[in-house]
Amino acid sequence: MCDVSRTIAEFFSGGLHPRVNGRNLSQTGRPARHSGTMDESLSTQFEANRRRLQSVAYRMLGSLTEAEDAVQETWVRLNGSESGSIENLGGWLTTVVSRVCLGVLRSRRARPETSTAGDEPESELAGPEEEAVLADTLGPALLLVLDALGPAERLAFVLHDLFGVPFEDIAPIVDRSPAAARQLASRARRRVQGHEDLHPGDRHRQKEVVEAFLAASRHGDFETLVSLLDPEAVLRADRAAVKAATANRDRGAPLLEPEVRGGRAVATVLFGRAAAAEVALIEGVPGLVWAPGGRARAVFAFRVIGTTVTEIEIVSDPAVVRSLQVELLS
């Protein structure tokens, strides 16, 4: 049985219960899918940038599975490019993954973005201290606030304030001047700072919700599980998780679809499951991880609004899991 299949079967049936408190479980891995003619040196260079690309894409899109699709598309474009002519590979990859994410964000929006040409000039520029504070507040509430930003605003804010990309490099990605790109980030920054739900206690609150969810799932408390889920909650699973669960129904794995909608339906899938899960920070956000032997094999990424779970993503693709920053908390 392959490692992914064993992971899903053991995870949902109980499996091991690792104790690796506070340990960073992230590892680097190879591209998930590639052609047989790929250049090994190019692959190695790409892997050196994978974690950063995954982090950028996740903060752009707010979804681990969509972020991995964006990273994979970036690899495809790199593998089909004249890589020998690329002077700054890290910058090139960041630009490509950002453009891929921008396309995804724009496809989500029914209305076109408005130009910043007529906006009033910024009253003041953010200093390094202010930007550092914003970067440190990354968590579930910030991801929620970012969802309310326009695609170009979100890209400019994420690239500059969270990853330190200069506005001169952001400008061509959003098809604006450096000054306009700066203004996009400034406008996004003001909206983030002014959001009432963004405060230091947010991460602790989500951790408490995740812990309560895990306890209810372990103890088979169906009604409590339902009460913690939004009535319109969504459970998403990556291809690896769905395939492995399907192949291991006779070993206790649940009937897992790529997407399950509705609080009671999600609770039914997770009811009495995940006994071996541990609470962890996944890209800085509280969630669950299955880490037999201290090695992260699968993650449950949670989105919480207030005290209610609105979305859960199950990710077990080895390359994706290895690229995530995971730290056990329990």
C-alpha positions in Angstrom: 0.0 0.0 0.0 1.4 3.5 -0.9 2.2 5.9 1.9 -0.7 8.2 1.0 -3.2 5.4 1.2 -1.8 4.2 4.5 -1.9 7.7 5.8 -5.6 8.2 5.1 -6.6 4.8 6.4 -4.6 5.1 9.6 -5.5 8.7 10.2 -9.3 8.1 10.2 -9.1 4.7 12.0 -7.0 6.0 14.9 -3.4 5.1 14.1 -0.5 6.5 16.1 -0.7 9.4 18.5 2.5 11.3 18.1 4.0 13.6 20.8 6.4 16.0 19.2 5.5 19.2 21.1 6.5 22.4 19.5 8.6 20.8 16.8 8.6 22.2 13.3 7.6 19.3 11.0 8.1 21.0 7.6 10.4 19.4 5.1 11.3 20.1 1.5 10.2 17.8 -1.3 10.3 17.4 -5.1 7.8 18.8 -7.6 4.6 16.8 -7.2 4.2 16.1 -11.0 6.8 16.7 -13.7 7.8 15.4 -17.1 10.4 12.7 -17.5 12.7 15.1 -19.4 12.9 17.7 -16.7 16.3 19.2 -15.8 17.4 17.9 -12.4 19.2 21.1 -11.6 16.1 23.1 -12.5 14.0 20.9 -10.3 16.5 21.4 -7.4 16.3 25.2 -7.8 12.6 25.1 -7.9 12.4 23.1 -4.7 14.6 25.6 -3.0 11.8 28.2 -3.7 8.8 25.9 -3.2 8.0 26.9 0.4 8.1 30.6 -0.4 5.9 30.1 -3.5 3.4 28.0 -1.5 3.3 30.7 1.2 2.8 33.5 -1.3 0.1 31.6 -3.1 -1.7 30.6 0.1 -1.9 34.2 1.3 -3.0 35.3 -2.1 -5.8 32.7 -2.4 -6.6 31.6 1.1 -6.7 27.9 0.1 -4.0 25.3 0.4 -5.3 23.2 -2.6 -5.6 26.2 -4.8 -2.2 27.4 -3.7 -0.7 24.1 -4.7 -2.4 24.3 -8.1 -0.8 27.7 -8.6 2.6 26.4 -7.5 2.3 23.5 -9.9 1.3 25.8 -12.7 4.4 27.8 -12.0 6.5 24.7 -12.3 4.9 23.8 -15.6 5.7 27.3 -17.0 9.2 27.1 -15.7 9.8 23.7 -17.2 8.5 25.0 -20.6 10.6 28.2 -20.5 14.0 29.1 -21.7 15.3 28.8 -18.1 18.9 29.6 -19.1 17.9 33.2 -19.9 16.4 33.8 -16.4 18.8 35.9 -14.3 16.9 35.9 -11.0 15.0 32.6 -10.7 13.5 33.5 -7.3 12.1 36.7 -8.6 10.9 35.1 -11.8 9.0 32.4 -9.9 7.4 34.9 -7.5 6.3 36.9 -10.5 4.8 33.9 -12.3 3.0 32.5 -9.2 1.6 36.0 -8.5 0.2 36.3 -12.0 -1.4 32.9 -11.7 -2.9 33.8 -8.4 -4.1 37.2 -9.8 -5.9 35.3 -12.6 -7.6 33.1 -10.0 -8.7 36.0 -7.9 -10.0 37.9 -10.8 -12.0 34.9 -12.0 -13.7 34.9 -8.6 -15.0 38.4 -9.0 -18.0 39.3 -11.1 -17.2 43.0 -11.2 -14.0 44.5 -12.7 -11.5 46.3 -10.5 -11.6 50.1 -10.3 -8.6 52.1 -11.2 -6.7 54.0 -8.5 -6.0 56.9 -10.8 -8.6 59.1 -9.3 -7.9 58.2 -5.7 -6.6 60.8 -3.3 -2.9 60.6 -2.6 -1.8 58.7 0.5 -1.7 60.9 3.6 1.3 59.0 4.9 3.5 56.1 4.0 3.7 53.0 6.3 7.0 52.6 8.1 8.9 49.4 8.5 7.5 49.0 12.1 3.9 49.3 10.9 4.4 46.8 8.1 6.1 44.3 10.5 3.2 44.5 12.9 0.8 43.7 10.1 2.9 40.8 8.9 2.9 39.4 12.5 -0.9 39.5 12.6 -1.2 36.9 9.8 -3.9 34.5 10.9 -7.4 33.4 10.2 -8.9 36.9 10.6 -6.4 38.4 8.2 -7.1 35.8 5.6 -10.8 36.8 6.0 -10.0 40.4 5.6 -7.9 39.7 2.5 -10.9 38.1 0.9 -12.6 41.4 0.9 -9.9 43.2 -1.0 -9.8 43.6 -4.8 -7.4 41.2 -6.5 -4.7 43.8 -7.3 -5.0 45.3 -3.8 -4.5 41.9 -2.3 -1.5 41.1 -4.5 0.2 44.4 -3.8 -0.4 44.1 0.0 0.7 40.5 0.3 3.8 40.8 -1.9 5.0 44.0 -0.3 3.9 43.9 3.3 4.2 40.2 4.0 7.1 39.2 1.6 9.0 42.4 1.1 8.7 42.6 -2.7 9.6 46.1 -4.0 6.8 48.0 -5.7 9.0 48.3 -8.8 8.7 44.5 -9.1 5.0 44.5 -8.2 4.0 47.1 -10.8 4.3 45.0 -14.0 2.4 42.2 -12.4 -0.7 44.4 -11.7 -0.1 46.4 -14.9 0.3 49.7 -13.0 3.1 52.2 -12.2 5.2 51.7 -9.1 3.4 54.7 -7.5 0.0 53.1 -8.3 1.1 49.8 -6.9 2.2 51.5 -3.7 -1.2 53.1 -3.5 -2.9 49.8 -3.9 -0.9 48.4 -1.0 -1.6 51.5 1.1 -5.4 51.3 0.5 -5.3 47.6 1.4 -3.3 48.3 4.5 -5.8 50.9 5.7 -8.7 48.4 5.2 -6.8 45.7 7.1 -5.9 48.0 10.0 -9.5 49.2 10.3 -11.1 45.8 10.3 -12.8 45.2 13.6 -12.2 41.4 13.6 -8.4 41.6 13.3 -6.9 41.5 16.8 -4.2 39.6 18.7 -6.7 37.2 20.3 -7.9 35.8 17.0 -5.4 33.0 16.8 -6.1 31.9 20.3 -9.8 31.9 19.6 -9.4 29.7 16.6 -7.2 27.3 18.5 -9.9 26.9 21.1 -12.5 26.2 18.3 -10.2 23.6 16.7 -9.6 21.9 20.0 -13.3 21.7 20.7 -13.9 20.4 17.2 -11.2 17.7 17.7 -12.6 16.7 21.1 -16.1 16.4 19.7 -14.9 14.3 16.7 -12.8 12.0 18.9 -15.6 11.4 21.4 -18.3 10.9 18.8 -20.3 13.9 20.0 -22.2 14.5 16.8 -24.5 17.4 18.0 -21.5 19.3 19.4 -19.7 18.8 16.1 -22.7 20.2 14.2 -22.9 23.2 16.6 -19.3 24.1 15.8 -19.9 24.0 12.1 -21.6 26.8 10.1 -24.8 25.5 8.5 -23.1 26.2 5.1 -19.7 24.8 6.1 -17.6 23.3 3.3 -15.2 20.4 3.5 -12.7 20.1 0.7 -10.2 17.3 0.1 -7.3 17.1 -2.4 -7.0 14.5 -5.0 -4.6 12.4 -3.0 -6.9 12.3 0.0 -10.0 11.4 -2.1 -8.2 8.6 -4.0 -6.7 7.1 -0.8 -10.0 7.2 1.1 -11.8 5.5 -1.7 -9.2 2.7 -1.9 -9.4 2.2 1.8 -13.1 2.1 2.7 -12.7 -1.4 4.0 -10.0 -0.2 6.5 -12.2 2.4 8.0 -11.6 5.4 5.8 -14.7 7.6 5.2 -16.6 8.2 2.0 -14.7 11.3 1.0 -15.7 13.5 -1.9 -13.6 16.4 -3.3 -16.2 18.8 -1.8 -18.9 18.2 0.9 -21.3 21.1 1.7 -23.5 21.7 4.7 -22.6 21.5 8.4 -24.4 18.2 9.1 -22.9 16.6 6.0 -19.4 17.6 7.0 -20.0 16.4 10.6 -21.1 13.0 9.2 -17.8 12.6 7.4 -15.7 13.5 10.5 -17.9 12.0 13.2 -15.8 9.8 15.5 -12.7 10.3 13.3 -9.3 11.8 13.6 -8.4 10.2 16.9 -4.7 10.5 16.1 -4.8 14.2 15.1 -2.8 16.9 16.8 -3.5 20.6 17.0 -0.9 22.6 15.1 -0.1 25.8 13.4 -0.4 25.4 9.6 1.1 28.4 7.9 0.6 30.3 11.1 -3.1 29.3 11.4 -4.5 26.8 14.0 -5.6 23.5 12.5 -5.0 19.8 12.8 -2.1 17.5 11.6 -1.5 13.8 11.3 2.2 13.2 12.0 3.0 9.6 12.7 6.6 9.3 13.9 6.9 13.1 14.0 6.6 13.5 10.3 3.6 15.5 8.9 1.6 13.3 6.5 -1.8 15.1 6.3 -3.2 18.4 7.4 -6.6 19.7 8.2 -6.7 23.5 7.5 -9.5 25.3 9.2 -11.2 28.6 8.5 -13.1 30.0 11.5 -15.3 33.0 11.7 -16.1 34.0 15.2 -16.6 30.7 17.0 -17.8 28.7 13.9 -15.9 26.6 11.4 -16.8 27.6 7.9 -14.3 25.6 5.9 -12.0 22.7 6.3 -9.4 21.5 3.8 -7.9 18.0 3.9 -4.4 18.0 2.3 -2.4 14.8 2.0 -0.4 15.2 -1.2 3.2 14.6 0.0 4.7 17.4 -1.9 2.2 19.9 -0.6 2.4 18.8 3.0 6.2 18.9 2.9 6.1 22.5 1.6 3.9 23.8 4.5 5.1 25.3 7.7 3.7 23.0 10.4 4.3 23.3 14.1 2.6 21.1 16.7 1.0 22.9 19.6 -0.3 20.1 21.8 
